[in-house]
């Protein structure tokens, strides 16, 4: 505690590193009491594969995801006395048809599970173009809107809303991911997200997330931008935040928690963060409370020990 609500392993995600078990044992060593395992869902059209998946048949993605669920179940039982592992997935939204296929697939793979999957709702495409694989991919997506970043951002948040409505995720992943490579193309992310055509869509989406009971992710990787989070906290006072490292390797488990999150939370004025536990019960963690203090005191101690070892 605090939680990380979003992570990936190289065992089940080709742009990550390490095994799922290595992710878990590192989370234990880093002092997490609750940690979510959320591998990417399969895609259902070869056009939407990640670059590193181009040699994989679509069926292999489903086999890989089934393997993830089996391994996550095993690890949840093996480490039950040491950490509360939340089993979930990170979703996609490319278009309505693809999302319908995903909803049907998730319903089939979760049938009979004692607890549903904790879904992290994410969008990585606009106009069916991926935008977060690279700066070049972002530029290609922007070009599909005639170079108009406001139109691109509007499309992103419209797709984002469609994803929330279709999949009812438990966590809203990296809310302003659309700005990941904006600066590489001379686009001012904050000016664009606060544009009069874009910002009402952000507020609308957060309000919808609140209505369906979703938590909004604060990622130690920098999403959402602190200025964005401040305005959300002001205009959507019932928003419930959760934390994540979005780790893609054991070495990234907890990365940025000590360096980024305490200052970020103080700057935004967040009094509590929330988490889902393995029973998909929502748990409040007051900032500055015993669980919060215990985790960050341990993180500071480990950082000092690592510094001494380097010296």
C-alpha positions as CSV (number, residue, x, y, z in Angstrom):
1,X,0.0,0.0,0.0
2,X,-0.3,2.3,-1.9
3,X,-1.4,0.3,-4.8
4,X,-0.3,0.1,-8.3
5,X,-3.3,-0.4,-10.5
6,X,-1.6,-1.0,-13.9
7,X,1.4,-3.2,-14.9
8,X,2.8,-5.5,-17.6
9,X,5.3,-8.3,-17.9
10,X,7.5,-9.4,-20.7
11,X,6.1,-12.9,-20.3
12,X,2.8,-11.8,-21.8
13,X,3.6,-8.4,-23.4
14,X,6.3,-8.2,-26.0
15,X,7.2,-4.5,-25.3
16,X,7.8,-5.3,-21.7
17,X,10.5,-7.3,-19.8
18,X,10.7,-10.0,-17.1
19,X,8.3,-12.7,-16.0
20,X,5.0,-12.1,-14.2
21,X,6.4,-13.7,-11.1
22,X,9.4,-11.4,-11.2
23,X,7.0,-8.5,-11.3
24,X,5.2,-9.9,-8.2
25,X,8.3,-10.6,-6.2
26,X,9.7,-7.2,-6.9
27,X,6.4,-5.6,-5.9
28,X,6.7,-7.4,-2.5
29,X,10.2,-6.3,-2.1
30,X,9.2,-2.7,-2.8
31,X,6.6,-2.8,-0.1
32,X,3.4,-3.0,-2.1
33,X,0.6,-4.7,-0.2
34,X,-1.7,-4.6,-3.2
35,X,-0.6,-4.8,-6.9
36,X,-2.6,-5.2,-10.1
37,X,-1.6,-7.5,-13.0
38,X,-3.1,-6.0,-16.1
39,X,-1.8,-7.4,-19.4
40,X,-3.1,-6.1,-22.7
41,X,-6.2,-7.7,-24.1
42,X,-6.0,-9.4,-27.5
43,X,-6.8,-7.5,-30.7
44,X,-9.2,-8.9,-33.3
45,X,-7.9,-7.3,-36.5
46,X,-4.3,-7.6,-37.7
47,X,-4.3,-3.8,-38.5
48,X,-4.4,-3.1,-34.8
49,X,-1.5,-5.3,-33.7
50,X,1.4,-3.7,-31.8
51,X,4.5,-3.5,-34.0
52,X,6.3,-6.3,-32.1
53,X,3.3,-8.6,-32.6
54,X,3.3,-8.5,-36.4
55,X,4.5,-12.1,-36.7
56,X,1.8,-13.4,-34.3
57,X,-1.5,-14.9,-35.6
58,X,-4.6,-13.4,-33.9
59,X,-5.3,-16.7,-32.2
60,X,-1.9,-16.6,-30.5
61,X,-2.9,-13.3,-28.7
62,X,-5.9,-15.1,-27.2
63,X,-3.7,-18.1,-26.2
64,X,-1.2,-15.7,-24.6
65,X,-3.9,-13.9,-22.7
66,X,-5.4,-17.2,-21.4
67,X,-1.9,-18.1,-20.3
68,X,-1.6,-14.8,-18.4
69,X,-4.9,-15.5,-16.5
70,X,-3.7,-19.0,-15.6
71,X,-0.3,-17.7,-14.3
72,X,-1.9,-14.8,-12.5
73,X,-4.3,-17.1,-10.7
74,X,-1.4,-19.3,-9.7
75,X,0.7,-16.4,-8.4
76,X,-2.3,-14.9,-6.5
77,X,-2.6,-18.1,-4.6
78,X,1.2,-18.7,-4.1
79,X,1.8,-15.2,-2.7
80,X,-1.6,-14.7,-0.9
81,X,0.1,-14.2,2.5
82,X,2.5,-11.6,1.2
83,X,0.6,-9.4,-1.3
84,X,-2.9,-9.0,-2.5
85,X,-2.7,-9.5,-6.3
86,X,-5.5,-8.0,-8.3
87,X,-6.0,-9.8,-11.7
88,X,-7.1,-7.5,-14.5
89,X,-6.3,-6.3,-18.0
90,X,-5.8,-3.2,-20.0
91,X,-8.4,-2.7,-22.7
92,X,-8.3,-1.0,-26.1
93,X,-10.7,1.1,-28.2
94,X,-10.1,1.4,-31.9
95,X,-13.7,1.5,-33.2
96,X,-17.1,0.4,-32.1
97,X,-16.9,-3.0,-34.0
98,X,-13.6,-3.9,-32.5
99,X,-14.8,-2.9,-29.0
100,X,-17.9,-5.1,-29.4
101,X,-15.6,-8.0,-30.2
102,X,-13.5,-7.2,-27.1
103,X,-16.6,-7.0,-24.9
104,X,-17.8,-10.4,-26.1
105,X,-14.3,-11.9,-25.6
106,X,-14.0,-10.6,-22.1
107,X,-17.4,-11.9,-21.2
108,X,-16.4,-15.4,-22.4
109,X,-13.0,-15.5,-20.7
110,X,-14.4,-14.3,-17.4
111,X,-17.4,-16.6,-17.3
112,X,-17.1,-18.8,-14.3
113,X,-14.4,-16.7,-12.6
114,X,-15.1,-16.1,-9.0
115,X,-14.2,-12.4,-9.4
116,X,-14.4,-10.4,-12.6
117,X,-11.3,-8.9,-14.1
118,X,-10.3,-5.4,-13.0
119,X,-10.3,-3.6,-16.3
120,X,-8.1,-0.6,-17.0
121,X,-9.8,1.3,-19.7
122,X,-7.4,2.8,-22.2
123,X,-7.4,4.3,-25.7
124,X,-4.3,4.1,-27.9
125,X,-5.8,4.9,-31.3
126,X,-7.5,7.8,-33.0
127,X,-8.9,7.5,-36.6
128,X,-7.7,3.9,-36.2
129,X,-4.1,5.1,-36.1
130,X,-2.0,4.2,-33.1
131,X,-0.5,7.3,-31.5
132,X,1.6,6.2,-28.5
133,X,4.0,3.7,-30.1
134,X,6.4,6.4,-31.2
135,X,6.7,10.1,-32.1
136,X,6.4,9.1,-35.8
137,X,3.1,7.2,-35.1
138,X,1.8,10.3,-33.2
139,X,2.6,12.4,-36.2
140,X,0.9,10.0,-38.6
141,X,-2.2,10.1,-36.4
142,X,-2.1,13.9,-36.4
143,X,-1.8,14.1,-40.1
144,X,-5.0,12.1,-40.4
145,X,-6.7,15.2,-38.9
146,X,-5.1,17.5,-41.4
147,X,-2.5,18.5,-38.8
148,X,-5.2,19.9,-36.4
149,X,-4.3,18.8,-32.8
150,X,-7.6,20.1,-31.4
151,X,-9.5,17.8,-33.7
152,X,-7.2,14.9,-32.8
153,X,-7.8,15.5,-29.1
154,X,-11.5,15.8,-29.5
155,X,-11.5,12.4,-31.4
156,X,-9.5,10.9,-28.6
157,X,-11.9,11.9,-25.9
158,X,-14.9,10.9,-27.9
159,X,-13.3,7.4,-28.3
160,X,-12.5,7.5,-24.7
161,X,-16.1,8.1,-23.8
162,X,-17.3,5.3,-26.1
163,X,-14.8,3.0,-24.4
164,X,-16.2,3.8,-20.9
165,X,-19.8,3.3,-22.0
166,X,-19.0,0.0,-23.8
167,X,-16.7,-1.6,-21.3
168,X,-17.4,0.1,-17.9
169,X,-13.8,-0.1,-16.8
170,X,-12.8,-0.1,-13.1
171,X,-9.9,2.2,-13.7
172,X,-9.5,5.0,-16.3
173,X,-6.0,4.6,-17.6
174,X,-3.6,7.5,-18.4
175,X,-6.4,10.1,-19.1
176,X,-4.3,12.4,-21.2
177,X,-2.1,9.9,-23.0
178,X,-2.9,11.7,-26.2
179,X,-0.3,14.3,-25.3
180,X,2.5,11.8,-25.0
181,X,4.4,13.0,-28.1
182,X,2.7,16.4,-28.6
183,X,5.9,18.4,-27.9
184,X,7.8,16.4,-30.5
185,X,5.5,17.9,-33.1
186,X,5.5,21.4,-31.7
187,X,2.0,21.0,-30.1
188,X,1.4,22.6,-26.7
189,X,-0.3,19.8,-24.8
190,X,-1.8,21.9,-22.0
191,X,-3.0,24.6,-24.4
192,X,-4.7,21.9,-26.5
193,X,-6.3,19.9,-23.7
194,X,-7.6,23.2,-22.2
195,X,-9.0,24.4,-25.5
196,X,-12.7,25.3,-25.3
197,X,-13.6,22.4,-27.6
198,X,-11.5,19.8,-25.8
199,X,-11.8,20.5,-22.1
200,X,-15.6,20.0,-21.8
201,X,-15.0,16.5,-23.2
202,X,-12.5,15.8,-20.5
203,X,-14.9,16.9,-17.8
204,X,-17.7,14.9,-19.4
205,X,-15.6,11.8,-19.5
206,X,-14.5,12.1,-15.9
207,X,-18.1,12.7,-14.8
208,X,-19.0,9.5,-16.7
209,X,-16.2,7.6,-15.0
210,X,-17.5,8.8,-11.6
211,X,-21.0,7.7,-12.6
212,X,-19.9,4.1,-13.3
213,X,-17.7,3.9,-10.2
214,X,-14.3,4.0,-12.0
215,X,-11.1,5.2,-10.4
216,X,-8.9,7.6,-12.4
217,X,-5.3,6.6,-12.6
218,X,-2.4,8.9,-11.5
219,X,0.6,7.3,-13.2
220,X,4.1,7.8,-11.8
221,X,5.0,8.1,-15.5
222,X,3.3,11.5,-15.6
223,X,-0.3,11.0,-16.6
224,X,-2.4,13.1,-16.3
225,X,-0.3,16.2,-16.2
226,X,-0.5,17.9,-12.8
227,X,-2.3,20.9,-14.2
228,X,-4.9,18.7,-15.8
229,X,-5.4,16.8,-12.5
230,X,-5.7,20.1,-10.6
231,X,-8.6,21.3,-12.9
232,X,-10.3,17.9,-12.7
233,X,-10.1,17.9,-8.9
234,X,-11.6,21.4,-9.0
235,X,-14.4,20.8,-11.5
236,X,-15.1,17.1,-10.7
237,X,-14.9,17.1,-6.9
238,X,-16.2,13.5,-6.6
239,X,-13.4,12.0,-8.7
240,X,-11.6,9.1,-7.0
241,X,-7.9,8.7,-7.9
242,X,-5.8,5.6,-7.9
243,X,-2.0,5.2,-8.3
244,X,0.0,3.2,-10.7
245,X,3.6,2.7,-11.9
246,X,2.4,1.3,-15.3
247,X,5.6,-0.9,-14.9
248,X,6.8,-2.8,-18.0
249,X,9.7,-4.5,-16.2
250,X,10.6,-5.6,-12.7
251,X,13.1,-2.7,-12.5
252,X,10.2,-0.3,-13.1
253,X,8.0,-1.6,-10.3
254,X,7.4,1.3,-8.0
255,X,9.5,3.6,-10.2
256,X,8.7,7.2,-9.6
257,X,6.6,6.6,-6.5
258,X,8.9,8.2,-4.1
259,X,10.3,10.8,-6.5
260,X,7.0,11.9,-8.1
261,X,3.8,10.9,-6.3
262,X,4.0,12.5,-2.8
263,X,4.8,16.0,-4.4
264,X,2.2,15.4,-7.1
265,X,-0.6,14.5,-4.7
266,X,0.3,17.5,-2.5
267,X,0.3,19.8,-5.5
268,X,-3.1,18.7,-6.7
269,X,-4.5,18.7,-3.2
270,X,-5.6,15.1,-3.1
271,X,-6.8,13.9,0.4
272,X,-7.3,10.2,-0.4
273,X,-6.4,7.7,-3.1
274,X,-8.4,4.6,-3.8
275,X,-7.7,1.1,-4.9
276,X,-9.5,-2.1,-5.9
277,X,-8.5,-5.2,-3.9
278,X,-8.5,-8.7,-5.2
279,X,-12.2,-9.1,-4.4
280,X,-12.9,-5.9,-6.4
281,X,-13.8,-4.0,-3.3
282,X,-13.0,-0.3,-3.3
283,X,-10.7,0.7,-0.5
284,X,-9.8,4.3,0.5
285,X,-6.2,5.2,1.5
286,X,-6.0,8.6,3.2
287,X,-2.9,10.5,2.1
288,X,-0.7,10.8,5.2
289,X,-2.6,8.0,6.9
290,X,-0.8,4.9,8.4
291,X,-0.8,2.9,5.2
292,X,0.5,5.8,3.1
293,X,3.2,6.7,5.7
294,X,4.3,3.1,6.1
295,X,4.8,2.7,2.4
296,X,6.7,5.9,1.7
297,X,8.8,5.6,4.8
298,X,9.9,2.2,3.6
299,X,10.5,3.6,0.1
300,X,12.7,6.3,1.6
301,X,14.7,3.8,3.6
302,X,15.3,1.5,0.6
303,X,16.4,4.6,-1.5
304,X,19.0,5.5,1.2
305,X,20.2,1.9,1.4
306,X,20.6,1.8,-2.4
307,X,22.5,5.1,-2.4
308,X,24.9,3.7,0.3
309,X,25.4,0.6,-1.8
310,X,26.3,2.7,-4.9
311,X,28.8,4.7,-2.8
